[in-house]
Amino acid sequence: MKQSAGTLLYRDGPSGLEVLLVHPSGPYNRRAPWSIPKGEPEPGESDLEVVARRETAEEAGVAAEELWPLGFVDYRKRRKRIHCFAGRAPAGAVPRPASWEIDQARFVPLAEAQDLIHPDQRVFLERLVEHLKGRSP
């Protein structure tokens, strides 16, 4: 099974919780769902948090700071496991498509993110909300 790792960075926006999502580039992806910034480990790379940090910087131009694991999900239609790490976005982070693979990168309000994100990745949004509920206000 292929492995991939990415981040779910969040911030407090004008209308509440916002998360960083990216959209794949190319005309064939015009209607494709959005995703967390993610990618596969390079040969010999075993630390998935390092992979997640690198891919977020490469795809969205944002350097992740403190992260914690949100677990993984297996895609239902493909043999691929996605590992996710979450954390607060750095203050002043301005995402941008930083790779040819991405045509959009932006912070999205949580309600909109639930509609945009790949259906198999929605569980990461739920896990993030649950984690944040468990923290003091």
N, C-alpha and C positions, 0 to 999 in steps of 0.2 A: 504494500500500500504506500502510495506517495505521501510524504510529509510536507507540511507547509506551516509557517508561523507568522503571526502578525500581531498588531496592537489595536486596541480599542481605546483611543485617547478621548477624554471628555473635558468639558469646561462648562462653567455657568454662563449661559448666554442671556440675551435680553428677555427671552420667553421661557427660560428654564434650562434644563440639561441639554447640551449639544454634544454630538460625537463626531469624530473625524472619519469620513468615508472617502473612498476613491472610486472612480469609474474607469473601466478599461477602455483603451482607445481603439480606433479602427471602425470602419463603416459596418463591419459584421457585428460589432458590439453596441451599435447604436441603441438597441433596446435591452441590452444586457443589464442585469441588476448591479447595484453598487456593492462594495465590499470593504472590509477592513483592509488597510494596507498590509500586504502579506507576500510571502514568497518562499521558495524552497531552499533548503540548506545547500551550500556549496560543498563539493567533495571534501570529506574530512571534517566538516563542521558538525558538531553534535550538540552545542548549546543552543536550544531553540529560542531562548530569550535574546541572545545575541543576533540570531537570524531575524527575529521580529524587529529589533531596534534598527538593524541595517536596512531592512526592507522599507520601514516607515520613512527613514531618511531618504532612501533612494526614490521612493514613489511619491511621497508627499512633501519632502523637504523639511520635515519636522524631526527634531532630535528628542526622542522619548526620554523622560527622566525616571522617576521611581515607578516601577511596574510590579504587579502581582499577577499570578496565573489565574485565568478564568476557565481553565480546562481546555478540552478539545471537542470537536464535533466531526463525525464522519459524514461526508457527502453521501446522500442517498443514491444518486445516479452515477457517481464516479467513485473509483477506488482512491479516495484522497482523504486524509485526516488533517484538519486545520487546528492548530494550537493557537490560543489567544492569550495575550498578556494585556492587562488594563492599567491605566494610570491617568492622572490629571495631566492635561496638556501643559506645556511650558507657557508661562505668562507671555503674552504678546505673539504667540505662534501664529504664523500666517502660512497655511498650507498652500501648495502650488503643485501642479503636475511637474514632477522633477525627473520623469522617465518617459521614454517613448511609449511605454506600456499603459500610461495613464493620460486621459484627456481632461479629467476634472478631479480636484481634491478640495474638499471644503468641510467646514463644521456644519452639521445638519441638526435641527431640533429633533429630539428623540421620537416624537410622533411621526415625523416625516421619514426618519431613518428606518422605522419599522416597516414602512411601505417600500422604501428604496432598496434595502439590503437584501442580499441573496437569501432566499428562504431558509436554507440550512444554517445560516449564520445568525438568524434572529435570536437564537438561544443566548448568544453572547450579550445582546442588549438586555435580555431578561436577567442574566447573571450579574451584569453590571448594576442594574437597578437594585437587585436584592443585596448586593454587597454594600452599596451606598446607603441603603435603608438601615443596615446594621451599624453604621457609624454614627457618632454623635452629631447633632445638627450644627 
